[in-house]
Amino acid sequence: MAALARAVSCQTGVTQWIAACSGLLQTTTVQGQCRQMLYSTFQHLSAKDSVQPSEEKVGTFTRIIEALGFTGPLKYSRWKIKVAALRMYTCCVEKTDYEEFFNRCQMPDTLNSWFLVAQLHVWMCLVRMKQEGRTGKYMCRYIVHCMWEDVEQRGKVMGINSVVLKQDMRSMVENFYAALFGYDEGILSDDHVLAAALWRNLFNKNCEDPRHLELLVEYVRKQVQHLDALSGEDLLLTGEVSWRPLVESNAHSILKPLSPVYNDEGL
């Protein structure tokens, strides 16, 4: 009898232990499911709050013709995009105070210095327009085309020998795409990386005053923020951009400019 009682007691203990373990496993499973739900919720909220570029849905026919090197259908007609691109490049050239750049940054007043300042503003426009999908990227290509046409015409007007001008433009093309890569890395990184990109590309590794780099880093940051506040539709239809001054009392007071006025034809 005593042995039977001990066996029953042992079996009862095992049953209670198994039940306790089952409850523990259920509790652990529930806690794991709760953590997974919370993690998924936080991921969803983070993805919702973060700014992500909208992906354009492109048909099979468009993919085929673009794979062959042709341009597929765009949001607006090509001539409208080309007109807007020309206007945007014109804003980079005519609305920028180059003399202030030369004086404050101690840059020589030469065609190359003009080009370095112009390419900085062109790059900022390219960064903004690449956010507008395939139409914006098409506009970027024509902005760059307008820039090279302008550089060649300015060189001819200045009386630069055609052979020398061709060599200079070849060097400018190489420096331009290297600068794009450096500026892209800088705008996505901290101010140290951006300052290094400006020192290499804008100052040609010749800047002894760190205050000049600090001024240009602040200028690029506020300018990119200013362009981001502009409407993408307005930029695609008009190409009108404005620039913040190089030096201002409050660089962080970025106000959204008024929308440009254009007619039904986008002009």
LOVEX-681459 format. One record per residue (C-alpha): residue number from 0; residue in three letters; x, y, z. Coordinates in pm, 1 decimal. Layout:
BEGIN
{NUM,ALA,{X,Y,Z}}
...
***
This chain:
BEGIN
{0,MET,{0.0,0.0,0.0}}
{1,ALA,{278.4,238.8,87.1}}
{2,ALA,{441.7,171.0,-248.3}}
{3,LEU,{110.1,230.7,-425.2}}
{4,ALA,{65.8,560.8,-241.4}}
{5,ARG,{415.6,669.8,-337.0}}
{6,ALA,{348.7,581.9,-702.2}}
{7,VAL,{24.2,776.6,-703.9}}
{8,SER,{197.7,1072.7,-538.9}}
{9,CYS,{478.7,1057.6,-791.4}}
{10,GLN,{233.8,1038.7,-1082.0}}
{11,THR,{42.5,1337.8,-942.9}}
{12,GLY,{367.0,1533.6,-914.3}}
{13,VAL,{462.3,1451.3,-1269.9}}
{14,THR,{115.6,1553.7,-1391.7}}
{15,GLN,{142.9,1886.6,-1208.5}}
{16,TRP,{493.5,1939.7,-1343.6}}
{17,ILE,{377.5,1869.5,-1700.6}}
{18,ALA,{84.2,2105.9,-1656.7}}
{19,ALA,{315.1,2375.3,-1521.6}}
{20,CYS,{554.0,2329.0,-1812.6}}
{21,SER,{266.2,2343.8,-2059.0}}
{22,GLY,{150.1,2669.2,-1904.6}}
{23,LEU,{502.9,2803.1,-1920.1}}
{24,LEU,{533.5,2705.9,-2286.2}}
{25,GLN,{197.6,2864.1,-2363.8}}
{26,THR,{297.5,3179.6,-2177.4}}
{27,THR,{630.0,3189.7,-2360.3}}
{28,THR,{456.1,3136.5,-2694.1}}
{29,VAL,{206.2,3413.4,-2621.7}}
{30,GLN,{485.5,3648.4,-2515.8}}
{31,GLY,{677.2,3562.8,-2832.7}}
{32,GLN,{369.5,3629.2,-3043.8}}
{33,CYS,{316.8,3963.0,-2866.3}}
{34,ARG,{677.7,4063.7,-2924.2}}
{35,GLN,{645.8,3963.8,-3289.9}}
{36,MET,{326.6,4170.1,-3323.4}}
{37,LEU,{488.5,4471.0,-3157.0}}
{38,TYR,{797.9,4437.1,-3376.3}}
{39,SER,{584.3,4415.0,-3689.4}}
{40,THR,{382.2,4718.0,-3574.6}}
{41,PHE,{694.3,4926.0,-3514.6}}
{42,GLN,{831.8,4819.5,-3851.9}}
{43,HIS,{508.1,4921.8,-4021.7}}
{44,LEU,{503.0,5258.3,-3845.0}}
{45,SER,{868.2,5322.4,-3927.3}}
{46,ALA,{811.9,5237.4,-4291.9}}
{47,LYS,{503.6,5455.6,-4297.4}}
{48,ASP,{676.7,5752.8,-4135.4}}
{49,SER,{991.7,5730.9,-4347.5}}
{50,VAL,{999.9,5906.7,-4683.0}}
{51,GLN,{1021.3,5651.5,-4959.5}}
{52,PRO,{1021.5,5733.2,-5330.5}}
{53,SER,{713.5,5614.2,-5512.5}}
{54,GLU,{788.3,5347.3,-5770.1}}
{55,GLU,{640.8,5399.1,-6112.6}}
{56,LYS,{457.9,5109.3,-6265.7}}
{57,VAL,{608.9,5051.3,-6608.8}}
{58,GLY,{451.9,4825.7,-6869.0}}
{59,THR,{628.5,4549.5,-7055.8}}
{60,PHE,{639.9,4745.4,-7382.0}}
{61,THR,{800.1,5044.9,-7208.7}}
{62,ARG,{1061.7,4822.9,-7045.6}}
{63,ILE,{1149.3,4667.1,-7380.9}}
{64,ILE,{1193.9,4994.8,-7568.8}}
{65,GLU,{1391.4,5148.6,-7280.4}}
{66,ALA,{1613.3,4839.9,-7269.6}}
{67,LEU,{1688.5,4908.8,-7637.0}}
{68,GLY,{1799.9,5261.7,-7549.6}}
{69,PHE,{1483.4,5451.8,-7638.6}}
{70,THR,{1267.3,5668.1,-7413.6}}
{71,GLY,{924.4,5533.6,-7325.6}}
{72,PRO,{605.3,5733.4,-7265.5}}
{73,LEU,{647.0,6008.1,-7005.9}}
{74,LYS,{407.7,6189.1,-6776.4}}
{75,TYR,{427.7,6502.3,-6992.5}}
{76,SER,{531.9,6558.5,-7351.6}}
{77,ARG,{904.3,6564.8,-7420.0}}
{78,TRP,{913.4,6918.9,-7552.0}}
{79,LYS,{754.6,7044.4,-7228.7}}
{80,ILE,{1017.4,6858.7,-7027.4}}
{81,LYS,{1296.2,6999.7,-7244.4}}
{82,VAL,{1166.0,7354.9,-7205.3}}
{83,ALA,{1142.7,7309.4,-6828.0}}
{84,ALA,{1494.5,7161.1,-6819.9}}
{85,LEU,{1634.1,7458.4,-7011.6}}
{86,ARG,{1463.2,7696.9,-6771.9}}
{87,MET,{1598.3,7509.4,-6471.7}}
{88,TYR,{1952.1,7524.5,-6605.2}}
{89,THR,{1901.8,7893.4,-6681.1}}
{90,CYS,{1805.4,7943.7,-6316.6}}
{91,CYS,{2130.6,7775.5,-6214.4}}
{92,VAL,{2325.9,8020.8,-6428.0}}
{93,GLU,{2136.7,8349.3,-6403.8}}
{94,LYS,{2002.0,8336.6,-6047.1}}
{95,THR,{2334.6,8252.3,-5883.6}}
{96,ASP,{2560.6,8532.5,-5761.7}}
{97,TYR,{2894.0,8404.7,-5893.0}}
{98,GLU,{3080.1,8717.4,-5790.5}}
{99,GLU,{2982.4,8659.4,-5428.2}}
{100,PHE,{3109.7,8301.6,-5450.8}}
{101,PHE,{3439.8,8417.2,-5598.0}}
{102,ASN,{3489.5,8686.7,-5334.2}}
{103,ARG,{3383.2,8496.9,-5023.2}}
{104,CYS,{3550.5,8170.7,-5119.6}}
{105,GLN,{3857.4,8337.6,-5272.6}}
{106,MET,{3818.5,8164.7,-5606.5}}
{107,PRO,{3976.8,8297.9,-5927.5}}
{108,ASP,{3739.1,8455.2,-6176.1}}
{109,THR,{3787.9,8203.5,-6457.2}}
{110,LEU,{3573.1,7983.2,-6677.8}}
{111,ASN,{3669.4,7679.9,-6469.3}}
{112,SER,{3564.9,7850.6,-6144.6}}
{113,TRP,{3235.5,7949.6,-6302.3}}
{114,PHE,{3183.7,7589.4,-6411.8}}
{115,LEU,{3258.2,7452.0,-6063.2}}
{116,VAL,{2994.6,7676.3,-5906.0}}
{117,ALA,{2746.6,7602.6,-6184.9}}
{118,GLN,{2789.8,7227.0,-6158.2}}
{119,LEU,{2722.3,7244.5,-5784.0}}
{120,HIS,{2382.5,7403.9,-5850.8}}
{121,VAL,{2312.8,7169.4,-6140.7}}
{122,TRP,{2384.2,6874.4,-5911.7}}
{123,MET,{2135.3,7003.4,-5653.7}}
{124,CYS,{1871.3,7027.9,-5927.1}}
{125,LEU,{1950.1,6674.5,-6040.9}}
{126,VAL,{1908.6,6547.2,-5685.0}}
{127,ARG,{1566.4,6707.5,-5666.7}}
{128,MET,{1441.6,6597.4,-6007.9}}
{129,LYS,{1548.1,6233.9,-5966.2}}
{130,GLN,{1271.1,6211.4,-5706.6}}
{131,GLU,{1010.8,6264.2,-5981.8}}
{132,GLY,{1033.0,5921.2,-6140.5}}
{133,ARG,{1112.9,5849.3,-6503.5}}
{134,THR,{999.9,6193.2,-6620.6}}
{135,GLY,{1233.0,6360.1,-6372.1}}
{136,LYS,{1525.1,6143.5,-6481.3}}
{137,TYR,{1459.1,6233.4,-6844.8}}
{138,MET,{1463.1,6599.1,-6743.0}}
{139,CYS,{1796.2,6544.9,-6566.1}}
{140,ARG,{1957.2,6420.5,-6886.2}}
{141,TYR,{1848.1,6730.3,-7076.1}}
{142,ILE,{1965.7,6962.5,-6796.9}}
{143,VAL,{2314.3,6813.4,-6831.1}}
{144,HIS,{2288.9,6844.4,-7211.1}}
{145,CYS,{2204.7,7215.0,-7177.7}}
{146,MET,{2500.7,7262.6,-6945.3}}
{147,TRP,{2754.9,7120.7,-7190.2}}
{148,GLU,{2608.3,7323.1,-7476.0}}
{149,ASP,{2642.6,7638.9,-7265.5}}
{150,VAL,{2999.2,7559.0,-7158.5}}
{151,GLU,{3104.7,7507.5,-7520.0}}
{152,GLN,{2942.4,7832.0,-7633.6}}
{153,ARG,{3103.0,8029.7,-7350.5}}
{154,GLY,{3443.0,7888.9,-7438.8}}
{155,LYS,{3400.5,7994.2,-7801.0}}
{156,VAL,{3286.8,8343.6,-7701.2}}
{157,MET,{3594.7,8378.7,-7478.1}}
{158,GLY,{3813.3,8298.6,-7778.4}}
{159,ILE,{3956.7,7973.8,-7643.8}}
{160,ASN,{4130.3,7766.2,-7908.1}}
{161,SER,{3909.8,7481.6,-8031.6}}
{162,VAL,{4171.8,7216.3,-7952.5}}
{163,VAL,{4229.8,7354.9,-7603.3}}
{164,LEU,{3855.9,7389.3,-7547.7}}
{165,LYS,{3799.8,7027.1,-7647.6}}
{166,GLN,{4065.8,6911.0,-7404.7}}
{167,ASP,{3926.7,7130.2,-7128.3}}
{168,MET,{3575.1,6999.8,-7183.3}}
{169,ARG,{3696.8,6641.6,-7172.6}}
{170,SER,{3855.9,6716.0,-6836.6}}
{171,MET,{3537.5,6892.6,-6720.0}}
{172,VAL,{3326.1,6590.3,-6810.9}}
{173,GLU,{3546.8,6360.7,-6605.0}}
{174,ASN,{3548.2,6600.5,-6310.6}}
{175,PHE,{3172.4,6651.5,-6337.2}}
{176,TYR,{3080.2,6286.5,-6294.5}}
{177,ALA,{3339.2,6244.1,-6021.2}}
{178,ALA,{3188.0,6545.1,-5845.3}}
{179,LEU,{2837.7,6398.8,-5875.4}}
{180,PHE,{2952.6,6082.9,-5700.6}}
{181,GLY,{3128.8,6278.5,-5425.4}}
{182,TYR,{2839.0,6517.6,-5367.2}}
{183,ASP,{2589.9,6229.1,-5356.8}}
{184,GLU,{2798.3,6058.2,-5092.4}}
{185,GLY,{2832.5,6382.6,-4898.6}}
{186,ILE,{2462.5,6472.4,-4895.6}}
{187,LEU,{2378.8,6124.1,-4763.9}}
{188,SER,{2651.1,6137.1,-4497.9}}
{189,ASP,{2756.1,6382.8,-4229.8}}
{190,ASP,{2905.3,6728.9,-4276.6}}
{191,HIS,{3261.9,6596.8,-4270.4}}
{192,VAL,{3205.9,6388.4,-4584.0}}
{193,LEU,{3023.6,6673.5,-4758.4}}
{194,ALA,{3302.3,6917.3,-4665.7}}
{195,ALA,{3559.5,6676.4,-4809.8}}
{196,ALA,{3361.8,6653.2,-5134.9}}
{197,LEU,{3343.1,7033.3,-5160.0}}
{198,TRP,{3714.3,7064.5,-5083.0}}
{199,ARG,{3802.1,6819.3,-5361.3}}
{200,ASN,{3559.5,6934.5,-5629.8}}
{201,LEU,{3469.2,7298.9,-5570.5}}
{202,PHE,{3797.0,7424.4,-5422.9}}
{203,ASN,{4024.6,7188.2,-5618.7}}
{204,LYS,{4192.4,7086.8,-5290.4}}
{205,ASN,{4299.1,7446.7,-5237.1}}
{206,CYS,{4115.8,7590.8,-4937.9}}
{207,GLU,{4318.4,7709.7,-4642.2}}
{208,ASP,{4031.4,7869.1,-4448.7}}
{209,PRO,{3795.7,7611.0,-4291.9}}
{210,ARG,{3530.1,7881.6,-4259.2}}
{211,HIS,{3483.4,7870.6,-4637.4}}
{212,LEU,{3406.4,7499.3,-4618.5}}
{213,GLU,{3170.6,7555.6,-4328.9}}
{214,LEU,{2989.3,7824.6,-4527.5}}
{215,LEU,{2949.8,7599.8,-4832.1}}
{216,VAL,{2833.2,7298.7,-4629.0}}
{217,GLU,{2562.9,7512.4,-4469.9}}
{218,TYR,{2472.6,7652.8,-4811.1}}
{219,VAL,{2431.6,7309.9,-4970.8}}
{220,ARG,{2226.3,7172.1,-4680.6}}
{221,LYS,{1980.1,7460.4,-4675.5}}
{222,GLN,{1960.4,7470.8,-5055.4}}
{223,VAL,{1869.7,7101.3,-5081.9}}
{224,GLN,{1609.6,7146.9,-4809.9}}
{225,HIS,{1472.0,7446.9,-4996.1}}
{226,LEU,{1443.2,7253.7,-5323.7}}
{227,ASP,{1271.6,6963.3,-5147.6}}
{228,ALA,{997.2,7203.8,-5041.5}}
{229,LEU,{916.2,7287.1,-5405.0}}
{230,SER,{630.4,7108.8,-5578.4}}
{231,GLY,{742.8,6834.8,-5814.9}}
{232,GLU,{459.4,6905.1,-6057.5}}
{233,ASP,{556.8,7272.3,-6077.8}}
{234,LEU,{919.8,7183.4,-6139.5}}
{235,LEU,{830.1,6943.0,-6419.8}}
{236,LEU,{605.2,7199.1,-6589.7}}
{237,THR,{800.4,7520.6,-6538.9}}
{238,GLY,{1155.3,7437.4,-6427.3}}
{239,GLU,{1156.9,7753.7,-6215.9}}
{240,VAL,{1379.0,7732.8,-5908.9}}
{241,SER,{1501.4,7997.4,-5668.9}}
{242,TRP,{1814.5,7995.3,-5457.6}}
{243,ARG,{1873.7,8096.6,-5100.5}}
{244,PRO,{2147.1,8357.9,-5054.3}}
{245,LEU,{2497.3,8239.9,-4975.3}}
{246,VAL,{2499.6,8432.6,-4647.8}}
{247,GLU,{2182.2,8513.5,-4457.0}}
{248,SER,{2083.4,8597.3,-4102.5}}
{249,ASN,{1882.1,8281.2,-4035.3}}
{250,ALA,{1977.6,7988.9,-4257.6}}
{251,HIS,{1727.9,7752.8,-4093.3}}
{252,SER,{1419.2,7956.8,-4171.4}}
{253,ILE,{1325.5,7772.1,-4487.9}}
{254,LEU,{995.0,7902.8,-4618.1}}
{255,LYS,{801.3,7729.4,-4891.4}}
{256,PRO,{799.2,7966.1,-5190.7}}
{257,LEU,{488.8,8053.4,-5381.7}}
{258,SER,{389.8,7817.8,-5660.9}}
{259,PRO,{477.8,7949.0,-6007.7}}
{260,VAL,{200.6,8048.1,-6245.5}}
{261,TYR,{174.3,7866.3,-6576.8}}
{262,ASN,{-93.2,7808.2,-6836.4}}
{263,ASP,{-250.4,7486.0,-6956.8}}
{264,GLU,{39.9,7422.1,-7192.0}}
{265,GLY,{287.7,7424.6,-6906.7}}
{266,LEU,{445.7,7754.1,-7012.6}}
***
